[in-house]
Amino acid sequence: MRLFAAVLPPDSASTELAAAAHALRALPGADGLRWTARDSWHFTLAFMAEVDEATVPDLTARLERAAHRTPPFSLALRGGGHFGGRALWAGATGDVAALRMLAARSDAAARKAGVTMEEHRHYRPHLTLARAGGEDDLRPYVDALADFRGAAWTVRELTLVRSNLPRSGVPGERPRYEAVGRWVLGGDAGESGGAG
């Protein structure tokens, strides 16, 4: 199964970002981008691609420990950027160091559970808003996001998400995301949402 560890923004933060994204869709060329659905917005901490079912119990136990070792922290959506001309994203501000630490702990948990991971890269917190078909000029969208500042919220949990890839063959169909485990940050084992 395809899994990733993530921080999910609360509805209030998603509502603020949705308003900013709505304004972006009025810019020239916006109809050529594939906009991500609001209910799929997340900050990926560790992308695990294919994980063997037998590995999941050890992985979830290790992610639970990673969550419990990380106290809750403050985060807010802010500004944006792009990766080449391929992906437009919203950024983060607040205790980004704590978010990076949670990402490092999630990555380490996956590796220790035996999941094959990509090589270590500097973690850049981002929430993908849209993808381009090629090397598009995304600078006008980044410029439009420059003044975006969302309200701060407290990150209180780590979520393990399963990505269900489209199977229908219908053009434009997107992956479906399903939370399969949630763990309270800084919590006790009894406070875990566990894997399901």
Buried (B, 14 or more C-beta within 10 A) or exposed (E): BBBBBBBBBEEEBBEBBEEBBEEBEEEEEBEEBEBBEBEBBBBBBBBBEEBEEEBBEBBBBBBBBBBBEBBBBBBBBBBBBBBEBBBBBBBBBBBBEBBBBBBBBBBBBBBEBEBEEEEEEEBEBBBBBBBBEEEBEBEEBBEBBEEBEBEBBEBBBBBBBBBEEEEEEEEEEEEEBEBBBBBBBEBEEEBBBEBE
